[in-house]
Amino acid sequence: MVTLEIKNNIAWVTLNRPEKQNALHLAMFHELDKIIKTLRKNTQIRAVIVSGAGEHFCSGLDVKSIMKKPLAIFQLLFKWLPGNPNLVQRVTLAWKTLPVPVIAVINGHCFGAGLHIAIGADYRIATADAKLAIMESKWGLCPDMGTGVLLPALIPQDKLWLLTSQGSPIDADTAKEYGLISDVHTDTKHAVQSLLDILLTRSPDALAAIKKINNRAYSANRRQVLWQETWCQIRLLLNKNTRVAMHNALAEQAKPFAERSKW
C-alpha cells in the first residue's frame, strides 16, 4: 500500500491506495516506518519525494478500519517512554531525521493524518485545487502525530488554532498564505524537477548540516510535546463526548461529498 522506488538516487515514496483516496490503515503506518528506516541507511540517496497515487494525496486515517481492530489503536499510540515518538509520530517526524531534502507533493485531498505526514517534509508543493485540513477535532480528538513539535515553526498561533479546532478544509492558496505549504503550482512535476535541479548541485554534506541546524533551531521541547499529544489523545479516546463526535462524523462522512456541510 506504500511503495518505494529509487531512480537516479532519488527516492519516490508513494501512498498507493487510490481507491480509498490513500486513507491510512495500520499496515500503511508500519510500511512508512520501515521505508523511512530503509532510506536512513541508504547513503546514496540525494532526495525523497512523497506523494499519493491517483487524484488525492491522502484523505487521512481509515477510521473504520482502525476502529474494527482495538489493538490497532494500541499499536499506533504505544511508546516505551513518554517523550519517545510512537508509530503515528514517527511517520511524521522521522522525515526530519533523513539527512536529505524531503519534498511532499500534494494534490486533491490532504486531510488529517495525510497532512501531518506532509508537514514532516522539508518542502510542500501543492496543486492549485488541493484541499488541506487538520481533521482530528471533527472526531472529538486532538492532533497527535508529532506536528505539535513542527507547526509552531510554520504558522502563527491564531491560524494554528483555527486549523486544529475547526477541522475545515482550506484551499492551497490559503494554506500558502498561512505558511502551511511552500508553494502552489499547476505543474507539480515541473516544480519538483526545478527544485531538484538546484538541490542536486549543492553539496549533500552541506544540505545535511543545514537541515540539522534548522531542525534544532525550530524545535520546541520535543519530548514534552510528544508526551502531551499522546496523553491527551488517550484521555479523549476514553471520553463519552468523543464517541458522540465520532458517531456524528461517521454520519457526515456517509453523505455524498457535495452534501457535506462543513467538510
C-alpha positions, 0 to 999 in steps of 0.5 A: 500500500506504500511503495518505494522506488529509487531512480537516479538516487532519488527516492519516490515514496508513494501512498498507493491506495487510490481507491480509498483516496490513500486513507491510512490503515495500520499496515500503511503506518508500519510500511512508512516506518520501515521505508523511512528506516530503509532510506536512513541507511541508504547513503546514496540517496540525494532526495525523497519525494512523497506523494499519493497515487491517483487524484488525492494525496491522502484523505487521512486515517481509515477510521473504520478500519482502525476502529474494527481492530482495538489493538490497532489503536494500541499499536499506533499510540504505544511508546516505551517512554513518554517523550519517545515518538510512537508509530503515528509520530514517527511517520511524521517526524522521522522525515526530519531525521533523513539527512536529505531534502524531503519534498511532499507533493500534494494534490486533491485531498490532504486531510488529517493524518495525510497532512501531518505526514506532509508537514514532516517534509522539508518542502510542500508543493501543492496543486492549485485545487488541493484541499488541506485540513487538520481533521482530528477535532471533527472526531472529538480528538486532538492532533497527535502525530508529532506536528505539535513539535513542527507547526509552531515553526510554520504558522502563527498561533491564531491560524494554528488554532483555527486549523486544529479546532475547526477541522475545515478544509482550506484551499492551497492558496490559503494554506500558502498564505498561512505558511502551511505549504511552500508553494502552489503550482499547476505543474507539480512535476515541473516544480519538483524537477526545478527544485531538484535541479538546484538541490542536486548541485549543492553539496549533500554534506552541506544540505545535511548540516543545514537541515540539522541546524534548522531542525534544532533551531525550530524545535520546541521541547520535543519530548514534552510535546510528544508526551502531551499529544499522546496523553491527551489523545488517550484521555479523549479516546476514553471520553463519552463526548468523543464517541458522540463526535465520532458517531456524528462524523461517521454520519457526515462522512456517509453523505455524498461529498457535495452534501457535506456541510462543513467538510 
